[in-house]
């Protein structure tokens, strides 16, 4: 019944203690003009896109063996903003209405107006990520998981795209995954930690800081939000807002946060210097 969230078998040799290697399945999509080799390996697959005359365009899907955030694979986009996303839902049964809650959910993030796309989804206990440039990559993400397993496309439908204006960048997304998400990551639970919960949490993050979430969050979580949106400081707990060391670190992360600091701290020379050193 939960086929849409089926098991994923991790690669051999992974260490259970390393979150990125044991809990994350990540793949990179690249368009290539030639298919290298006849046999596909566990870490690399080829998919035919279109044929033009005697030439076939190929999409290479490469499994990434991660020991930490995949910054090096996204170096061209790290500082580019996430400008929108679409949630895709796969119904558990083909006959069910589209507004039933019995569906698997995954999110395709749009980077810099569509120059790059990032697939994010929770499948059982693991986080699945896929990175690729262009519309072919986006279409592929709608049809295949990061493991290469095909989806039941006849059961899938796309929720209308949502624009994102928060300014969250790809680097900040990876910092959120490495920080708050990793610390809060829970095994799959149909009632408390499923694919829909993750999709909602991800979408809330890219839209910007949430007051209730920040009041529950740790100082590290609040600082992560402040890097993206200086207003996050005003949603921190009163204890953090009154803590000079924390406010100083917040201003170091984002000089605009000084405007949301308590008046008595705004006049502090050390905080003013931290803000000026960034703004010039």
Buried (B, 14 or more C-beta within 10 A) or exposed (E): EBEBBEEBEBEEEBEEEEBBBBBBBBBBBEBEEEEEEEEEEEEBBBBEBEEEEEEBBBBBBBBBEBEEBBEEBBEEBBEBBBBBBBBBBBBBEEEEEEEEEEBBBBBBBBBBEEEBBBBBBBBBBBBBBBBBBBEBBBBBBBEBBBBBEEBBEEBBEEBEEBEBEBEBBBBBBBBBBBBBBBEEBEEBEEEEBBBBBBBEBBBEBBBBBBEEBBEEBEBEBBBBBBBBBBBBBBBBBEEBBBBBEBBBBBBBBBBBBBEBBBEEBBEBEEBBEBBEEEEE
